[in-house]
Amino acid sequence: MATIFSKIATGEIPSFKVAESDDFYAFLDINPMAKGHTLVIPRKVEDDYIFNLDPVTYDGLWAFARKVAVALKAAVPCERVGVAVLGMEVPHTHIHLVPLQSESDMDFRKEKLHLTPDENKAIAERILKEYEKL
């Protein structure tokens, strides 16, 4: 049975895409901690634990996430792009990339932002534009 993230990666469920390849997909989190909070997933593997991924998928996911993070930092003003892998809320491996001004911005317990679809679309388009330059 396909996960919600698999359905997002195939376009069955709409998302604000920021980058994609044949094997990986990156999109804005619908409950972001910061503008530009992005999720990076493998398209073909639905395992919920990143350390269960085969070595090729694991290494490819991190290489893809790195490229997305570079684009994210260029598109969204921030000091750093934070990285987290929790995997508790959706049974599909995913990497969180979060634009940070300080370490406290990476607190998953804080109230999430409420952005309009137009705001998300504009952010996603900026990140995708930077990604395509790389």
N, C-alpha and C positions, 0 to 999 in steps of 0.2 A: 504494500500500500504506500503510495507516494506521500511524502511529508508536505506540509504547507510550503516549506522552502523549495522543494522540488517543483511544486506547482507554480511558484513564483518564477523560478528559473526558466520554465517552459512557456511562460506567459499566460498560463491558465488562470492565474491570479495576478492582477496588475501590481506593478511596483514602480518605484522611481529608480531606474537603472542608472548606475554610475560607471560600470565597466563590465565587459564580458569577454570570454574566450570560449572555445569549444568545451573546455573542461571546468571552467569556473565562472561564477557570476557574483557581482557586487551590486548592492542596492541600499537605499536609505532605510534605516530603522524607522518603523512607524511610531515608536515611542522613544524618541531620541533624548539622550542626556545633553546633547549640544547640537547646534546646527551642523549638519554634515555627518552625523553619526551613521556609519556605514557598516553593513554586514557583508562578509565575504564567505561564499560557500562553494563546495565542490558540486558540480552538476550531477555526476554519475554515481556518487557514493552517498548513501543516506545514513551511514553509521553515526550515532550520536556522541561518540567519544573520539576526539581528534587523534589520540594515540593508538587507536585501532586502525587508522588509515594505512594503506600500503605505502611503502616509502616513496614511490613515484608521485602518488596523489598528495601525500603529506608535503613533500618538498615543493611540488608545483603550486599547492595552495599558498604556502608562505611566500613564494616568489611572486605570485599574482597579487597577494595582499600587500607586499612591499611596494609594487608599482602603483596600486590603488592609493596607498598611504602617501606616496610622493605627490600624486595628482590631488589628493584631498588637501594636503598642506598648501599646495599652490593655489587652490580654489577657495579655501576657507581660511581666513586669517586666524592663526593660532601659534602658540609657542612650540607645541609638539603634537604628534598624533599618538594617543595612547592605544595600547593593544590589550585585549582581554579575550580569553577563551573560557567560557563558563559551561555552556552546553546543557544547562539544566532545564531551560524553559521550552525548547523545541528539540525534538529528537533527530537532529540533523547537524552535523559538525558545522560550526560557524565561528568566524573571528570577528570581534567587534573592533572597529577603528573609530576612535573618538577624538575630535579636535579638542585640545586642552590649552587652557591658559594657566592652570595650576593643577596640582595633583588632586585636589578636592573635586575637580570636574569629573573624575572617574569613579564617583560613588554611585553604584547602581541602585542604592536605596533612595536617592533624592528624587524629588518630583520631576517627571519628564516634561519636556517642552511640548507645546501644542501648536504645531505649525499648520498653515493652510496648505491645501494642495498646490496652489500657485507658488508659495514659498519653497515647498519641497521640489517642485518641478524646476525652479530657477537654480536651486542648489545642485540638484542632480545634473542639470545641463552644464553648469560650470565645472563640476568635477569630471564629467565625461569629456568635455573639451580639453581639459588638462591631461587626462589619461591618453587621449588620442595623439597628443603631442609627443608622448614618450616612446 
